[in-house]
Amino acid sequence: MESSTTALVTGGNKGIGREIVRLLAEQGHTVYLGARDPGRGQRAADELTRHADLDIRFVRLDVTDRESVAAAVERIGAETGQLDVLVNNAGIVVEWDVPPTGITAEQLRETYEVNVFGVVTVTSACLPLLRRSHRARIVNMSSGLGSLTLLDDLTSPIPSRGLLAYSSSKAALNALTLLYADALRADGIKVNAASPGAVPTDQNTGAAFPLGDRTTADGARVPVLLATLPADGPTGSFRGPDSVDNVIPW
């Protein structure tokens, strides 16, 4: 596949999102680094471009704020005319060391606002620009913790994590992935979910289980491959964390 021209990565100022931004820019994309905080977002963009000739542009984008999403998409449209890649990377975990029976509706709502509703807000706003592309790709950052098959497998470590809000939000995101993939198939827009694996980031510093030694570069590898799939690549699939050929059960 030829390099796409324009990409948007939400939550792109740190962790795996920042690495996705860097890798896509190195492939020749114009990458919009979406972040809630203007200071952190602009600083990340400046750091990534300081010693490399990369086209990375900070855009303020809070996935829970419809107006900021609309403004970001309007700017991208004005500057580039279309969008070829959308990586819905922004996500939160609110429940380390809280058992499933201790999760409140408020914590569930807070998680879904970012991990589910935020994805719908951004994707819906971006669709007109994505439809102008001849090779649009949407990548939803999911997790093996959202696999219903693995959650039901008592021989897997996944059920013991006990992350009711996070796991259920990622399961909902997986359902969105399948439904979007089917709805956008006729438009030639490929929609897939990616698992980065257990990568130590700011998001999971409170994890009560071992995260291993995977790096943000390891976690970004499969999302970037899904963002640049060839015409005969899959859609409506759940891939990762080590290879795009590794299919995760829903």
N, C-alpha and C positions, 0 to 999 in steps of 0.2 A: 504494500500500500504506500502511495506517495504521502509525504508528510502533510497533515492537515494544516490549515493556516491559522486558525484561532481556537484557543481553548480557555475554558474557565474552570478553576479549581476552587471550591469553597473550603474554608478552613485551611487556607494555603500558607499561612505565615509560620507554621511550625510543624515538627514531627513528620509523619508520612506525607501529609499534604504538601509541605514545603519541598520534599524530595520529589514528589510527582511533578510539581511546578518546574523544578530544575531539569529533570529528565526530559520533559516535553519540550522545554525551551531549547535544550541541547539538540533536539531532533529538528529544530527549525520552526517550531510553532511560535506564534505570538500568544503569550500566556497571560491571562488576567488572574492575578493572585487575589482571591477574595478573602477578606478578613473583617471581623467586626471592629477591631480597634485600629484607628487610622495610624497611630504611632507605630504599633507593632507591625502592621501590614506594610507600611512604607519602608520601615527599617529592613524587613525581610527582603523586599524587592531590591532595595539598594545593596544589601549584602550579596545577594545572588548575582547581581550584574556588575559588581565592583571590579572583579578581575576576569570577567568573561563577556563576550559580545553577545548577550542574550536579550531578546525582546520580552521582558517581563514587566507588566504594568499592574501596580496596585489598584484595586477598586474596593471601596468600602462596601461590604455586603454582610448583613446579619440575616441569616436564613429565617429567623423568627420575626423579622420586620419587613412586611410586604413592601413598604415604600422604599426601603433601602435596596431591596431586590429589584424592584422596578427601575430605580435610578441606575443601578449597575448595568442591567440589561439594555437600557436605553443608551447608555454610554458605549457599550460594546457595539451595538447596532450602528451608532453614528460613526464610530471609528473604523469598523471593519465590514459592516454590512451583513455579516453572517456569523454563525458559530458552528464549528466542526466537532468540538469535543466538550462535553460537560462531565466533570468529575464531582459527584456529590460526596465530598469527603468529610464535611463538618459533622461532628458527632460528639456526644457527651455520655459519661457514666456518672451516676449520682449515688451509688449504693454499695461501695466497698464495705465489707464486714457487716452488712445488713441482711439477715435471712429473708427468703421470699415472703414469709408470713409477716415480716416487719415492714414491708414496703407500703407506703401510703399512696393514696390516689394522687396526691400532690406531686410526689416524686415520679410517679408514672407519667403524669401529665407533663412535667418538666422535660422528661426524657423524650417523650413522643413529639413535643414541640420542635425539637431539633432534629431528631433521628428519623422522624416520619413526616410530620406536617411540613417541616422545613424543606425536605426533599421535594415534596409535591409543589410547594410554593415556588421554588427555584426552577424545577423542571417545567412547570406550566408557563412561567414567564419566559423561559428560554426557547420554547417550542417554535415560535415563529422564526427565530434566527436559525435554529437547527434545521428547519425544513428548507431553508435556502441553501443548505450545504448539499453536495452530491454524495457525501460519505460521512454523515453525522454518527457520532458514537456517544452513548451515555454510559457512564460507569458509576454504579452505586457501591459505596464502601460498606460492605457487610461484615460478617464474622461467622466463624464456625459456631459461635455461641448462639446464633440464631437458627441453626439447622434443627428442625423438628426431629429429623431422623436421629441425629446425634444426641439431642436432649432426651430421647426415648431409649437410648442405648446405655444401660447401666454399667457396661464394661468400658465406656468412654469417660474421660475426666470431665466432659462438658456439663453433665447434670450437677456435679458436685460444686460447680462454681456458684450456683444459686443466685444468678443475677436476673431476677424476675423482670425488672423494668428494661434493662439493656437487652437481654436475650429476646424478650417478646417484641421489643421495638425493631430489632434486626430481623426477626421472623416476619413482621409486618412489612419491612422494607423489601424482603425477598419476594413477598406477594406482589408488591408494587412493581418490582422488576419484571416479573412474569407478565403482569397485565399491561404494563407499558410496552414491553417487547412485542406483544401480540397486536396492540393497538397501533403501533408505529411501524410495523413490518412493511406495510404497503408504501410507506414513505422512504424506505431504505435506511431507517435509523435503527442501528443495533443497540440493544440495551442489555447489559450484563451486570451481575453482582460479583464483587471481588472480596476475597478474604486475605488480609495482609499477614495473617498469623499473629502470634503473640509477640509484638514488638514493644519494648519498654519505651513509653512516651509520657508526657505530662499527664495525659488522660488516665493512665492506669498506674500511677505511682503508689496508689493505695491498695493495689492488688494483694490479696492474701495468699496467692499461689505463685509459683515460680514462672517467670516470663521467658527464661532462656536468654540467648545472646544474639537474637536476630536484630538487625539494624534497620533504620528507616529506609535505607536503600533496598534491603531485602523485602520490606513490606511494600515498597512502591513498584517493584518489578512487574507483578501481574496486573495491577491497575493500569500501568502505562501500556502494557501489551494489549489489554482489552480496549484501551482508548485509541489504539492505532491498528485495529484489526483490518485485515484485507477483506475484499468484497465477499470472499467465501467463508469468512469467519462466522462463529456462532452468534446467536442472539437468544435471549431468554435463558441464560445459563449462569451457574454459580461456580466460579473458578478460584484456584489458589490453594494454599498460599505460596507454594514453591514453584509452580509451573502453570501456565495457562492451559496445559493439557490435563491438569488435575481437576476433575469434576467433583464438587462437594454435593452430597445429597441434600435436597431441600428439607 
